[in-house]
Amino acid sequence: MWGLFVSIFLALYGLMSYYIWRRGWQSLGKPDSRFLRVLFGAVFALLVLPFPVAELTEHLLPRFIASWMAMWGGYSMIMVLYAFLILLLIDCIRLLNRWLRFIPDRVREHPKTPLVLGGVVVILILGAVIYGGWNARNPVVNEYEVTVNKKAGSMKELHIAMVSDIHFGPVIDAGRMEPLLEMLGELKPDLVLLAGDITDGRLPPGAARELVSVLGKIEAPLGVFAVPGNHDRDLRDDEGELMRSLEAEGIQVLKDRSVSIGDDLYLIGRNDPRLHGGPERVKLKELMKGIDTRKPLLLLDHQPIDLGEAQAAGIDLQLSGHTHRGQIFPANLITDRIYEEDWGLLKKGAYHLIVSCGYGTWGPPLRIGNRPEVVSVKMTFQP
């Protein structure tokens, strides 16, 4: 299934690239100069080739080179996408002008108009990509307050920090996670929850220890807990290097399992239904057996799905990630249609859902239209 998706995407990518080449060549007036033709071909190749080359050689190159290629390929893919969308918009305006005639003839027929438009397109694309690269490296803290109409023993308040979608791998390395440690250190949460996609996929030998050496520095009096995301392939194996390293640092991975936090509330962690090769996801009703629903119930689930099931089970707060809020505009328009809530707080009676757009990035190391984040939740209970 994944191979089919990649094939379809690369085919669409090829069609977009051809469209950009054709329109770019036309904007130059199909120059006779050999120098301009070679220059145009070289710039076009540097624009469209890095992404497919990075995808096809990811597992063949040394880690450092693969990381560099993945980053370059990600930038180039978004530039191709934005170039296609902007040029398509321009062509739609030109087509509309055939009937409405709102563009003055002197502008439309001026010999330099195509070149000027081309320059504007390049500036817009570069501006968006430069901003997106900066934005992806500057996470923020988003704060929420949730009131639960239940007693939590002697606990009156609980401060939770939730981090999702780190995507540790070729692009997000240990250095990119240092700001995360600083933010969590300033927040001083009682409980830290990692809501899946800790990794970007299979980790090369030794990378698990590098990742956990950073995560192991997180401090929280009530503990650090995690659930698998659809990218966390190394978390399938309970005896694998990543699982053993996390457990050695006291980080519990909850795969369809619940734990009692200080005998005052319950935390239920769900397996991800799309974890490749992982066990089948257990129904929440089964996980709730033996749990005292009079106590506050926290649910950690990578994807913001099965909301009705969680609400019916009496969950007070569900924490999720996965959506990235589209990560790159206008993909947020798609995630907004797919999920009942793709980012932020949703409240239905006593049930609360908080969805994070994530800390890291998947694919292009860019964020346009949203900010990478750490979620801070202040929960208040009945006195």
LINGIJO-V198721 format. One record per backbone hydrogen bond with DSSP energy under -1.0 kcal/mol. NH is the residue of the N-H (numbers start at 1). CO is the residue of the C=O. If there is no record, write none. Layout:
nh=NH co=CO
nh=NH co=CO
This chain:
nh=5 co=1
nh=6 co=2
nh=7 co=3
nh=8 co=4
nh=9 co=5
nh=10 co=6
nh=11 co=7
nh=12 co=8
nh=13 co=9
nh=14 co=10
nh=15 co=11
nh=16 co=12
nh=17 co=13
nh=18 co=14
nh=19 co=15
nh=20 co=16
nh=21 co=17
nh=22 co=18
nh=23 co=19
nh=24 co=20
nh=25 co=21
nh=26 co=22
nh=27 co=23
nh=28 co=24
nh=29 co=26
nh=30 co=25
nh=37 co=33
nh=38 co=34
nh=39 co=35
nh=40 co=36
nh=41 co=37
nh=42 co=38
nh=43 co=39
nh=44 co=40
nh=45 co=41
nh=46 co=42
nh=47 co=43
nh=48 co=44
nh=49 co=45
nh=53 co=49
nh=54 co=50
nh=55 co=51
nh=56 co=52
nh=57 co=53
nh=60 co=57
nh=61 co=57
nh=66 co=62
nh=67 co=63
nh=68 co=64
nh=69 co=65
nh=70 co=66
nh=71 co=67
nh=72 co=68
nh=73 co=69
nh=74 co=70
nh=75 co=71
nh=76 co=72
nh=77 co=73
nh=78 co=74
nh=79 co=75
nh=80 co=76
nh=81 co=77
nh=82 co=78
nh=83 co=79
nh=84 co=80
nh=85 co=81
nh=86 co=82
nh=87 co=83
nh=88 co=84
nh=89 co=85
nh=90 co=86
nh=91 co=87
nh=92 co=88
nh=93 co=89
nh=94 co=90
nh=95 co=91
nh=96 co=92
nh=97 co=93
nh=99 co=96
nh=100 co=96
nh=101 co=97
nh=108 co=104
nh=109 co=105
nh=113 co=110
nh=116 co=112
nh=117 co=113
nh=118 co=114
nh=119 co=115
nh=120 co=116
nh=121 co=117
nh=122 co=118
nh=123 co=119
nh=124 co=120
nh=125 co=121
nh=126 co=122
nh=127 co=123
nh=128 co=124
nh=129 co=125
nh=130 co=126
nh=131 co=127
nh=132 co=128
nh=133 co=129
nh=134 co=130
nh=135 co=131
nh=136 co=132
nh=138 co=135
nh=140 co=372
nh=142 co=374
nh=144 co=376
nh=146 co=378
nh=148 co=380
nh=150 co=148
nh=155 co=152
nh=158 co=379
nh=160 co=377
nh=161 co=191
nh=162 co=375
nh=163 co=193
nh=165 co=196
nh=167 co=197
nh=168 co=198
nh=169 co=172
nh=177 co=174
nh=178 co=175
nh=181 co=177
nh=182 co=178
nh=183 co=179
nh=184 co=180
nh=185 co=181
nh=186 co=182
nh=187 co=183
nh=188 co=184
nh=190 co=159
nh=191 co=159
nh=192 co=223
nh=193 co=161
nh=194 co=225
nh=195 co=163
nh=200 co=168
nh=207 co=204
nh=210 co=206
nh=211 co=207
nh=212 co=208
nh=213 co=209
nh=214 co=211
nh=215 co=211
nh=216 co=212
nh=217 co=214
nh=218 co=215
nh=222 co=190
nh=223 co=220
nh=225 co=192
nh=226 co=252
nh=227 co=194
nh=232 co=229
nh=233 co=231
nh=235 co=232
nh=236 co=233
nh=240 co=237
nh=244 co=240
nh=245 co=241
nh=246 co=242
nh=247 co=243
nh=248 co=244
nh=249 co=245
nh=250 co=247
nh=251 co=246
nh=252 co=224
nh=254 co=226
nh=257 co=269
nh=259 co=267
nh=261 co=265
nh=264 co=261
nh=265 co=261
nh=266 co=296
nh=267 co=259
nh=268 co=298
nh=269 co=257
nh=270 co=300
nh=275 co=272
nh=278 co=275
nh=287 co=283
nh=288 co=284
nh=289 co=286
nh=291 co=288
nh=293 co=291
nh=295 co=292
nh=298 co=266
nh=299 co=317
nh=300 co=268
nh=301 co=319
nh=305 co=303
nh=310 co=306
nh=311 co=307
nh=312 co=308
nh=313 co=309
nh=314 co=311
nh=315 co=310
nh=316 co=297
nh=317 co=297
nh=318 co=352
nh=319 co=299
nh=320 co=354
nh=321 co=302
nh=323 co=321
nh=326 co=323
nh=327 co=324
nh=328 co=326
nh=329 co=368
nh=331 co=328
nh=333 co=330
nh=334 co=331
nh=335 co=331
nh=336 co=332
nh=338 co=334
nh=339 co=335
nh=344 co=355
nh=346 co=353
nh=348 co=351
nh=351 co=348
nh=352 co=316
nh=353 co=346
nh=354 co=318
nh=355 co=344
nh=356 co=320
nh=359 co=164
nh=360 co=165
nh=366 co=364
nh=367 co=132
nh=368 co=327
nh=373 co=358
nh=374 co=140
nh=375 co=162
nh=376 co=142
nh=377 co=160
nh=378 co=144
nh=379 co=158
nh=380 co=146
nh=381 co=156
nh=382 co=150
